[in-house]
Amino acid sequence: MSDDAVEQIETQYEGSESMIQSVTGDDGYLYGAPFGGNTWFMYYRKSKFTEEDITSLDAMLAKGKVSFPLTNSWYLPAFYMGAGGTLFGEDGTDGEAGVQFGGDIGEAVTKYLIDLRNNPNFVNDSNGSGLAGLKSGAVDVVFSGSWDEPTVKENLGDDYGVAALPTFNLNGTPTQMKSFAGSTVVAWNPYTKHPKAADQFAAFLASTESQRAHYEMRGTIPSDMTLASEPEIAENLVAKAQLDTIARTSVVQPSIPEMSNFWGPCENFGKSILGNEVTHDNARELTDKWMASYASLM
């Protein structure tokens, strides 16, 4: 992207490092302009919790039924990344750095997840069971994204609540959950005969004005942080939760080839936790074994 386009992007995404990182190559250059965000956050039954409760996963577990997809490898890393674990380095572009969810911190997170599994107010979300539970009253909290907003609204009605991700209590310390985030990107062909025009057009399509227009015409949630304070968007609970989550409590999802090897072992580890194969006694051993499986794949 040109210097002018980069300046535009940096202005639009001040305070939202994930969005800038999502279009930054391992050489430090920007190769596109974010147009929309993608992540997950929290839906909840408002009558069940206070505003303070929804900032803490453990506080919600004390009052209601919390559904979380423990066996889904897009969601499970939120606890490990929140505690400081990394995927392919700090910026997600170093394949040789591998997955670093082990050690003392990884053991502590795994033990927390074992306790979560054993909590009578925890419900594993699988095959839509969380949304169904919201409708039946068997579940009070689910974690999902903007795509499930219509269903959640229908299931909860006036009791519909949305928020960014809560903290969890790790060895007595409130620790922020962190979801994966990505972006819809506008870019241009580097082999075009008209690079200046292409660059300007891409920047226009991803501009504040374009994102505002797409929101007004199609309801597309913008990723531009300068729009977050505009009344129409600030009053949209899902837009606010998505923008807040991406800006404060997310890690950009790595896009390097090595990432394709991450999902399967992570899903299997979540299944092992859910299936009681992972216990407090073997948490360190099996967490480190999970990490070792990546060393052989990368």
C-alpha positions in Angstrom: 0.0 0.0 0.0 1.1 3.6 -0.7 2.3 5.9 2.1 -1.1 7.8 1.8 -3.0 4.5 2.2 -0.9 3.4 5.1 -1.5 6.8 6.8 -5.2 6.4 6.3 -5.2 2.8 7.8 -3.1 3.9 10.8 -5.6 6.7 11.5 -8.6 4.4 11.2 -7.1 1.7 13.4 -5.4 3.6 16.1 -5.8 1.5 19.2 -6.7 -1.6 17.3 -3.4 -3.4 16.7 -5.0 -6.6 15.5 -6.6 -5.0 12.5 -3.3 -3.5 11.4 -1.4 -6.7 12.1 -4.0 -8.6 10.0 -2.8 -6.9 6.8 0.9 -6.6 7.7 3.4 -9.0 6.1 6.4 -10.5 7.8 8.5 -7.8 6.2 6.6 -5.1 8.1 4.8 -3.7 5.0 1.0 -3.4 4.7 -0.5 -5.4 1.9 -4.2 -4.4 2.1 -6.7 -2.3 3.9 -9.1 -3.8 6.5 -12.8 -3.4 5.5 -14.5 -5.5 8.2 -13.6 -7.6 11.2 -14.2 -11.2 12.3 -14.1 -12.5 15.8 -16.3 -13.9 18.6 -17.6 -12.4 21.8 -20.3 -13.1 24.4 -24.1 -13.3 24.4 -26.0 -13.6 27.7 -29.3 -13.5 29.5 -29.5 -10.0 31.0 -31.8 -10.8 33.8 -29.3 -13.3 35.2 -26.3 -11.1 35.7 -25.2 -7.6 36.7 -22.9 -5.4 34.7 -20.1 -6.4 37.0 -20.8 -10.1 36.7 -20.4 -10.1 32.9 -16.8 -9.0 33.2 -15.8 -12.3 34.9 -16.4 -15.8 33.6 -16.2 -17.1 37.2 -18.8 -14.7 38.5 -21.2 -15.8 35.7 -20.5 -19.5 36.5 -21.5 -18.8 40.1 -24.9 -17.5 39.0 -25.9 -19.2 35.7 -25.3 -21.8 33.1 -22.3 -20.9 30.9 -21.9 -22.7 27.5 -18.5 -22.7 25.8 -17.2 -24.8 22.8 -14.3 -26.5 24.7 -13.7 -28.9 21.8 -13.6 -26.1 19.1 -10.0 -25.1 18.2 -11.1 -21.6 17.2 -12.3 -20.9 20.7 -10.2 -23.0 23.1 -6.9 -21.0 22.6 -8.6 -17.9 24.2 -7.5 -19.1 27.6 -3.9 -19.9 26.7 -3.5 -16.7 24.6 -5.0 -14.7 27.4 -2.4 -16.1 29.8 0.4 -15.0 27.5 0.7 -18.1 25.2 1.8 -17.3 21.6 1.3 -18.8 18.2 4.2 -18.4 15.8 5.8 -15.6 17.7 4.4 -12.3 19.0 3.0 -11.3 15.6 2.0 -14.7 14.3 4.4 -14.7 11.4 7.4 -16.8 12.7 6.7 -20.4 11.7 9.8 -21.6 13.5 8.6 -20.1 16.8 5.8 -22.7 16.9 3.0 -22.9 19.4 3.9 -21.9 22.9 1.0 -22.9 25.2 3.1 -25.1 27.6 5.2 -24.7 30.6 4.0 -23.5 34.0 1.4 -21.1 32.6 0.1 -23.7 30.2 -0.2 -26.2 33.0 -2.2 -23.6 35.1 -4.5 -22.9 32.2 -5.2 -26.6 31.6 -6.0 -27.1 35.2 -8.4 -24.1 35.0 -10.1 -25.8 32.1 -10.3 -29.1 34.0 -12.1 -27.2 36.8 -14.3 -25.5 34.2 -15.3 -28.9 32.8 -16.1 -30.1 36.3 -18.2 -27.1 37.2 -21.9 -28.1 37.3 -22.8 -24.8 35.7 -20.6 -25.4 32.6 -22.2 -26.7 29.4 -20.0 -27.7 26.5 -21.3 -26.0 23.3 -21.4 -28.4 20.4 -23.6 -28.6 17.3 -25.7 -25.7 18.2 -26.5 -26.8 21.8 -25.6 -23.4 23.3 -28.1 -21.5 21.1 -30.8 -24.2 21.7 -30.1 -23.9 25.5 -30.6 -20.1 25.3 -34.1 -20.8 23.8 -35.1 -23.5 26.3 -33.7 -21.6 29.3 -31.0 -24.3 30.0 -28.2 -21.9 29.1 -27.6 -18.3 30.1 -24.3 -17.5 28.3 -22.9 -18.5 24.8 -19.8 -17.4 22.9 -20.2 -16.7 19.2 -20.1 -13.9 16.7 -22.2 -11.5 14.7 -23.5 -14.3 12.5 -25.6 -15.7 15.4 -27.2 -12.3 16.4 -30.6 -13.0 14.7 -30.9 -16.4 16.5 -29.8 -15.0 19.8 -32.3 -12.1 19.6 -35.1 -14.4 18.7 -34.2 -16.8 21.6 -33.8 -14.2 24.3 -36.1 -11.4 23.2 -36.0 -8.5 25.7 -33.5 -10.4 27.8 -30.9 -10.2 25.1 -27.4 -9.0 26.2 -24.1 -8.7 24.4 -20.6 -8.0 25.7 -16.9 -8.3 24.9 -15.0 -11.2 26.4 -14.7 -11.6 30.2 -11.7 -12.4 32.4 -11.1 -15.8 34.1 -9.5 -16.3 37.5 -6.1 -17.9 36.9 -4.4 -18.8 40.2 -6.1 -15.8 41.8 -5.4 -13.3 39.0 -8.1 -12.0 36.7 -6.8 -12.9 33.2 -8.4 -11.6 30.1 -9.7 -14.1 27.5 -8.4 -13.4 24.0 -10.2 -14.5 20.9 -8.8 -14.9 17.4 -9.5 -12.0 15.1 -9.2 -11.5 11.4 -10.3 -9.0 8.8 -12.0 -8.7 5.4 -9.4 -7.0 3.3 -9.4 -4.8 0.2 -6.1 -5.1 -1.8 -4.9 -4.7 -5.4 -3.0 -6.7 -8.0 0.7 -5.8 -7.8 1.0 -6.6 -11.5 -1.6 -4.0 -12.6 -0.7 -1.5 -15.2 -2.3 1.2 -13.0 -0.9 0.8 -9.5 -1.6 4.3 -8.3 -5.3 4.2 -9.3 -5.6 0.7 -7.9 -4.1 1.7 -4.6 -6.4 4.8 -4.4 -9.4 2.7 -5.2 -8.6 0.1 -2.6 -8.1 2.8 0.0 -11.4 4.4 -1.0 -13.3 1.1 -0.7 -11.9 0.6 2.8 -12.3 4.2 3.9 -14.3 5.5 6.8 -16.9 6.9 4.4 -17.3 3.6 2.5 -17.5 1.5 5.7 -20.2 3.9 7.1 -22.2 3.6 3.8 -22.0 -0.2 3.9 -23.2 -0.2 7.5 -26.1 2.1 6.6 -27.1 0.2 3.4 -26.3 -3.4 4.3 -25.8 -3.5 8.1 -22.1 -4.6 7.6 -20.3 -4.0 10.9 -17.3 -1.7 10.2 -13.9 -2.4 11.5 -12.9 1.3 11.4 -12.3 2.4 15.0 -13.1 6.0 14.2 -16.7 4.9 13.5 -17.1 3.2 16.9 -18.3 6.4 18.6 -20.9 7.4 16.0 -24.3 7.1 17.6 -25.8 4.6 15.2 -22.9 2.2 15.6 -22.3 2.8 19.3 -25.9 2.0 20.0 -25.7 -1.3 18.1 -24.8 -3.8 20.8 -23.2 -6.4 18.5 -21.2 -3.8 16.6 -19.9 -2.4 19.9 -19.0 -5.8 21.3 -17.2 -6.8 18.1 -15.2 -3.6 17.8 -14.4 -3.7 21.5 -13.3 -7.3 21.4 -11.1 -6.8 18.3 -9.5 -3.7 19.8 -8.9 -4.9 23.4 -9.1 -8.6 23.7 -8.0 -10.3 20.5 -5.0 -11.9 18.8 -4.8 -11.8 15.1 -5.2 -15.2 13.6 -2.0 -16.3 12.0 -2.2 -16.8 8.2 1.1 -18.5 7.6 1.1 -22.1 6.2 2.1 -23.6 9.5 -1.2 -22.6 11.0 -3.0 -25.3 9.1 -1.3 -27.8 11.4 -2.6 -26.1 14.5 -6.3 -26.9 14.4 -6.5 -30.7 14.7 -4.2 -31.3 17.7 -5.9 -28.4 19.5 -9.4 -29.9 18.9 -8.1 -33.3 20.1 -6.7 -31.7 23.3 -10.1 -30.0 24.0 -11.8 -33.4 23.5 -9.3 -35.0 26.0 -10.1 -32.3 28.6 -13.9 -32.8 28.1 -13.6 -36.6 28.2 -11.8 -36.6 31.6 -8.6 -37.9 30.1 -6.7 -34.8 31.2 -6.6 -34.4 35.0 -4.9 -32.3 37.6 -2.3 -35.0 38.0 -1.3 -35.3 34.4 -2.1 -31.7 33.2 1.5 -30.7 32.8 2.5 -33.9 31.1 -0.4 -33.9 28.6 -0.1 -30.2 27.9 3.6 -30.5 27.1 2.8 -33.6 25.0 0.2 -31.5 23.1 3.0 -28.9 22.5 5.4 -31.6 21.4 2.9 -32.8 18.8 3.3 -29.4 17.0 7.1 -29.7 17.0 6.8 -32.8 14.9 4.3 -31.2 12.5 5.9 -27.8 11.8 
